[in-house]
Amino acid sequence: MGIYSNYTHIAFKKNGAVLTVTLNRPDALNATDELLHNELSRVFADIARDKDTRAVILTGAGKAFCAGGDLKHGLSMNRRQTDAMVEEGRKIILDILEVPQPIIAAVNGYAMGLGATLALFSDIVIASERAVFADTHVIAGYVAGDGGAAIWPLLVGINNAKEFLMTGDRLSAAEAKELGLIRHVVPHDELLALASARAQRLASGPRMAIEGTKQTLNCLLRQAVDVTLDYGLLREKECMQVSEDCVEALTAFAEKRHPVFKGN
């Protein structure tokens, strides 16, 4: 598909002016390994350049939307890799804000860590009744620096955001709706059909008005991102590179045990 031909872990399907973008590592719950993370750092700029697309559906293959970072790779990353990951993380957030077309997140299962951030930075979130939301950075010993600190307070208020980002606690789709994190919860088997119907409506609407409205509202999001993103990513990178608690969290995950944190 032209500009979308150079992707391995992201699949693309076009239906008229609607582009469906599917994170495609189903055996890993669409967790972001080094390659998928790199592809996410490129895909939103490609979508923004795609003038034939007027609305986007973002979803995941299999049982998950995106389970966040693939923690199996965390312990083996060197400083060059962590530097690259942080730069890519910054680009993902900045690029998704620059996409003029409306993005509908069809959240079919787990939306954790970066997965939750991708869903919540979309313009409309439609969640399956099976969906689960959490920003799980702290559980892995990381600062929640890749966009969660910008978007969660805008959706649920600062104190609710602090609680969920500092604990990594999970929210069911129903709980997320009740809290105001998302608006739509639908039967699982109807998810993609309803997302497609909403995308087709937007794609057939007045393009300049819809895209201009989105970009005007995104000025508010950019303010929040400008305040939090660089600082949050810096603190997240510090955790990756020097935190003993981060090493313990990743080791415990690999060994399938509870971590014992010592405060570093």
N, C-alpha and C positions, 0 to 999 in steps of 0.2 A: 504493500500500500504506500508506495512512494516514500515520504518522509518517515513513515513508521516501519520501514523494512529492517532497520538495524537494531531490533530489540529481541531479546531472548526470553526474559521473564515477564514481559508485558505483552498481552494480546490485544488486537484491535479489530473492531467490526463496525462497518458503516451501514446505516439504514437511512437513506436519503441524506438529510443534513445533520443527523444525529450520529455521533461517534461514541461507541461503547469501548471503554478502556478497562481491561481486566488484568489485575495483578495475578500472575500465573506461576506460582510455586505451591500448588495445592498440597503436596505431600509435606511441606514445611509450614502449612497454614499461612502461606504468602508472607512469611517473615522475610525481612530484608537482609539478604546476604550482601557481600561486597558488590556483586554485579547488579542486583535489583536496586540497591541504593543508588548506584551510579546511573542506572536507567531512569529512576525517578528524578534525578537531578537534571535530566535532559528532556523528559517527556512534556512537561508543561510549556516550555518554550516552543517545542514543535507544535503543540496544539494551538498556541497563540498565533502561529504563522499559518495555520491551516484555514484559509478563507472559505473553503467549502463546508466546513463544520460550523453549525450554528448553535448546537447544544451538545453537552458531553454527559455520559453516564460513567461514573467511576465505581467499579465493583471488584470483587475477588473471586477467583476460581475455587470450587470445592466448598468446604465447610466454614471458611473464614473470609473476612474482608482483608485484614492484614493484622497479624499477631505481633507487630512491632519488629524490633531488631532481632536477628538470629543470634542468640546469645552463645551458641556453640563457637562462633568465630571471635567472640570478644576477647578471650584470653590470649589468642595467638596474634592479635593485631600489634604491629609495631608503631612507633611514633609517626612515621610517614603515613601509615594507613589511617591512624586516628585524625591526623591533620586533614587528610583528604576527606574523611567522613564528615568532619565538622564543616568544611567548606561546602561540601555537597548538601549537607543539611540546611545550611543558610540559603543556598540557591533554590532548593525545593520550595521553601516557604516564600521567598521573594518572587519566584516564578509563578507559583500558583495564584498569587495576588495579581499578577499581570495578565492572566488569561482573560480575554474579553468575553468569551462565550460563557453562558451559565453552566455550572457544573453541578450535577445531581449525584450525590453519593448514595448508592444502593447497598446498604450495609447488610450483608447476608449472614454474618456470624461475628467472630471475635474482631473487635477494632481496638487494639491495644497499643500503647506507646505511640510511635510514629503513625500507626494505623488510625488511632483515634484522632491524631492531629490532621491527617489527610482528610478524614471524614468531616471533621468540624470546620475545616477551612473551605470545604465545598459550600456552594451557595444554598442548596436545599439538601437536607438529609432525610432519606426514607429508609427506615430500619425494619428488617424482619423481626418478628416476635422472638426469634432466636438470637438476636444480636446482643453482644455484651460490649460495654465501653469501659475503658480504664486507661489512665496514663500511668504506665508501670515503670517509668524510669527509675524512681527511687528504689524499687524492689531489686533492680539490677545494680544498685549502687551509683546511679547517675543522677545528676541534676536534670530536672525536667526542662531542658533548655531549647528544644527544637521547635517551639511554637506553642506548646501547651500553655505556657505561662502568659501568652498573649491572648489566646482565644477562650480558654475556660472562664476567666473572670468576666469577660464580656457577656457570656451566655448564662452563667449561674451565680455571679456575684463573687467578690473577692474572698470572703471567708469560706464559702463552699468550695471555691477553687483551691484554696490553700489546703483544706482538709483532704480533698481527693488527690491532689498532686503530691502532698507530703506523705500520704499513706499508700497510694497506688490501689486503693479499694475499687472494686468492680461495681458497675451499674448494669442491671438488666435493661433491656430496651424500654420496658414500662417505667422503671425507675428513672431512666434518663429523660423520658418524656415528662414525667411528673416534675422533675427538677428544672425543666426548661432547657436542658442540654440539646435536645432534638425536638422535633414537632410531630413527625409521622411515624407510627408503628403499624405494620400491616401483617397479614398472614404471610408466612414464609413463601408459600407457593405463588403468591400474587405479587411478590416484590418487584421482579424485573418488568412485569407487564405494567405496573403502576408507575414505576420509574420511567419507562419508555413513553407512556402516555403524557406524563408531565414534561419530558424532554421534547416530545413532538410538539406540544403546545407552545413551548418557548421557542422552538426552532421555526415555527410558522408565524410567530409574532413580529412586531416591528423591531427589526434588528438594532437599529441605531438607538432607539429608546431603551430597549432592554439592556443592551451592553453598556450604554451610558449610565443607566441607573445603577447597575452593578458596580461599575468603576467609581461612581460617586460614593456609594456606600463603602467601598473598599478603602477610601481615604481614611475612614475611621479605623479600619483594621491596620492600615499601614502605620498609623500613629502608635498603636499598641505594639506592633512588631518593632518599630524603630526604638521604642523604649526598652524592650525586653530581650530581643533576639540575640544581639551580639554579646551582651553580658551573660545571658543564659548559656549560650554555646561555649563561651570561654570557661564558665564554671563546669559545664559538662565535660569539656576536654580535660580539665584538671583532674576530674574524677577518673577518667579513662587512663590517665598517664601516671598519677601519683597516689591514688586512694587505695589503701589496703582494704577498706570496706568494699570497694568495687571488685577487687580481686576475689575477696571472700564470697561475694554474692554470685559471681560468675562460676567460681569453683563449686560452690554448693549446688548451683543449678546443674552443672555437669555431673556431679556425684549424686544427684537426686536426694538431697538432704536439706534441712533448714540451715540458713546461714547463721553464724555467730559474729555479730559486729562488735568492734572494739573502739569505734569512735574516730576513725581516720578515713 
